[in-house]
Amino acid sequence: MKLLTIYGSSRRNGNSEALAKIALKELDNDQYHEIHLLDFHIEPIVDERHSPTGFKGVNDDYEVLAQQLMSHEAVLFVTPLYWYGMSGRLKNFIDRWSQSIRNETYDFKASLKGKKVFVIITGGPASPITALPLVQQFQLITQFMDMEFVGYAIGKGVKPLEVLDDEESVLTAHQLGKKIKTTLISVKTAIDPK
């Protein structure tokens, strides 16, 4: 059982990544894989759902990431709170799921069904309240995709690594890490009860 951690920030080593690293400390190194969307080129979606020919192929890195997502049992989305929503990079990635749902070479929705989802969000001082609509958005996305939204952590931090000075944020990340570990163990046991 392996967790895919997807960083949506437009910079490395920011607050959201710092919180994720705290959560991931609860896991063994072989229990998770990390990717930064910053390292990949993903074109915005062109909505061709109603085109007679369907979606056209796109020459970018999206399919590599879609395959990664399908090959893991759980996913941790990590994003700063940008204008009360997820980062543009992460939104762009999730928007492209509409294309994957209609891909005839694999059953994207069926491959995501039942996958466990966790979220880490960081924002300003009011983020424990202002990030809640984003938590709800993730809950609705996972509901639509028949995934299981298991838990989230919201941190407070604006300047780089400021979140590490907030005890409540750090504690919340530790707690989410423990929840992820417990979930990974229970899923592995369900898959391979030996």
C-alpha positions as a printed Julia matrix, in Angstrom:
194×3 Matrix{Float64}:
   0.0     0.0     0.0
   1.56    3.25   -1.1
   0.6     6.9    -0.77
   1.08    9.35   -3.64
   1.83   12.85   -2.34
   1.06   15.58   -4.89
   2.48   19.03   -4.17
   0.54   21.78   -5.93
   2.58   24.8    -4.86
   4.35   27.07   -7.31
   7.45   27.03   -5.08
   9.45   24.38   -3.29
   9.93   24.14    0.46
   6.97   26.34    1.29
   4.5    26.08    4.14
   2.26   23.41    2.66
   5.24   21.19    1.83
   6.67   21.72    5.33
   3.41   20.49    6.89
   3.31   17.52    4.54
   6.85   16.55    5.54
   5.7    16.49    9.18
   2.81   14.19    8.3
   5.04   11.94    6.18
   7.49   11.48    9.08
   4.91    9.07   10.5
   5.46    6.75    7.5
   8.36    4.63    6.33
  10.13    5.96    3.21
   8.86    3.05    1.11
   5.23    3.83    2.01
   4.96    7.0    -0.06
   6.02    8.64   -3.3
   6.2    12.42   -3.8
   5.68   14.48   -6.94
   5.76   18.25   -7.42
   3.44   19.51  -10.13
   6.02   22.27  -10.53
   8.23   19.68  -12.27
   5.64   18.8   -14.92
   4.05   20.59  -17.84
   0.26   20.22  -17.84
  -1.79   22.05  -20.44
  -5.14   23.51  -19.37
  -8.12   21.44  -20.39
  -9.9    22.19  -23.63
 -13.48   21.06  -23.01
 -14.28   18.65  -25.81
 -16.79   16.52  -23.89
 -19.51   17.25  -26.43
 -17.34   17.16  -29.55
 -18.27   14.36  -31.98
 -14.61   13.25  -32.0
 -14.12   13.59  -28.23
 -10.97   14.83  -26.55
  -7.86   15.16  -28.7
  -4.51   13.96  -27.42
  -2.37   16.56  -25.65
   1.42   16.66  -25.82
   2.28   17.28  -22.16
   3.09   15.39  -18.95
  -0.45   14.86  -17.73
  -0.74   11.17  -18.68
   2.39   10.31  -16.69
   0.74   11.83  -13.61
  -2.63   10.17  -14.3
  -0.87    6.79  -14.43
   0.89    7.56  -11.13
  -2.44    8.44   -9.54
  -4.07    5.23  -10.76
  -1.19    3.07   -9.5
  -1.39    4.18   -5.84
  -3.99    3.21   -3.27
  -4.04    6.57   -1.5
  -3.27   10.19   -2.33
  -2.28   13.23   -0.3
  -3.05   16.52   -2.05
  -0.88   19.35   -0.7
  -1.72   22.94   -1.64
  -1.44   26.48   -0.41
  -4.71   28.36   -0.15
  -4.76   30.63   -3.23
  -7.67   33.06   -3.4
  -9.69   30.71   -1.17
  -9.13   27.73   -3.44
  -6.48   25.2    -4.41
  -3.41   26.26   -6.37
  -3.82   26.77  -10.11
  -1.38   23.93  -10.81
  -3.43   21.47   -8.79
  -6.73   22.7   -10.21
  -5.34   22.35  -13.72
  -4.36   18.74  -12.96
  -7.77   17.86  -11.52
  -9.58   19.63  -14.39
  -7.87   17.24  -16.77
  -9.56   14.32  -15.03
 -12.57   15.15  -17.24
 -10.44   14.07  -20.19
  -9.27   10.88  -18.44
 -12.83    9.89  -17.58
 -13.49    9.68  -21.32
 -10.22    7.95  -22.2
 -11.06    4.63  -23.86
  -7.68    2.99  -23.13
  -8.37    2.74  -19.39
 -11.24    3.17  -16.92
 -10.03    6.17  -14.94
 -13.02    6.5   -12.65
 -13.04    2.77  -11.81
  -9.31    2.85  -11.08
  -9.78    5.69   -8.57
 -12.81    4.15   -6.87
 -12.17    3.52   -3.19
  -8.79    5.25   -3.1
  -8.18    7.05    0.18
  -7.73   10.83   -0.02
  -6.02   13.2     2.4
  -5.49   16.94    2.04
  -3.08   19.48    3.52
  -3.8    23.19    3.02
  -1.91   26.2     4.33
  -2.94   29.83    4.3
  -3.03   32.98    6.36
  -4.06   33.39   10.01
  -7.76   32.85    9.23
  -7.17   29.72    7.12
  -8.73   27.29    9.63
 -12.0    28.97    8.6
 -11.29   30.34    5.11
  -9.93   26.97    3.86
 -13.09   25.06    4.8
 -14.79   25.68    1.42
 -11.72   24.12   -0.22
 -12.01   21.11    2.1
 -15.61   20.81    0.97
 -14.53   21.04   -2.68
 -12.16   18.1    -2.15
 -14.96   16.18   -0.43
 -17.24   16.75   -3.43
 -14.52   15.81   -5.93
 -13.83   12.56   -4.09
 -17.55   11.84   -3.77
 -18.01   12.26   -7.53
 -15.04    9.97   -8.21
 -16.17    7.35   -5.63
 -12.97    7.93   -3.67
 -12.91    8.08    0.13
 -12.09   11.42    1.74
 -10.39   10.39    4.98
  -8.89   13.51    6.53
  -7.26   16.89    6.23
  -4.99   19.34    8.0
  -5.08   23.12    7.7
  -2.02   25.15    8.63
  -1.39   28.83    9.26
   1.61   30.38    7.56
   2.28   33.02    4.9
   6.02   33.68    4.84
   8.2    30.68    3.93
   8.19   28.06    6.72
   6.18   30.32    9.04
   3.76   27.41    9.52
   6.42   25.62   11.57
   6.12   28.31   14.26
   2.42   27.55   14.75
   2.06   24.73   17.29
  -1.52   23.95   16.3
  -0.56   23.54   12.63
   2.32   21.23   13.5
   0.14   19.15   15.83
  -2.58   18.87   13.18
  -0.01   17.64   10.64
   1.28   15.01   13.1
  -2.27   13.83   13.74
  -2.99   13.59   10.01
   0.23   11.61    9.54
  -0.89    9.11   12.17
  -4.28    8.84   10.47
  -2.58    8.21    7.12
  -0.39    5.5     8.65
  -3.37    3.79   10.29
  -5.32    3.95    7.03
  -2.45    2.5     5.0
  -2.1    -0.37    7.46
  -5.82   -1.15    7.44
  -6.01   -1.07    3.63
  -2.94   -3.31    3.31
  -4.49   -5.75    5.79
  -7.75   -5.77    3.82
  -5.89   -6.42    0.55
  -3.47   -9.01    1.95
  -4.75  -10.4     5.28
  -1.72  -12.71    5.71
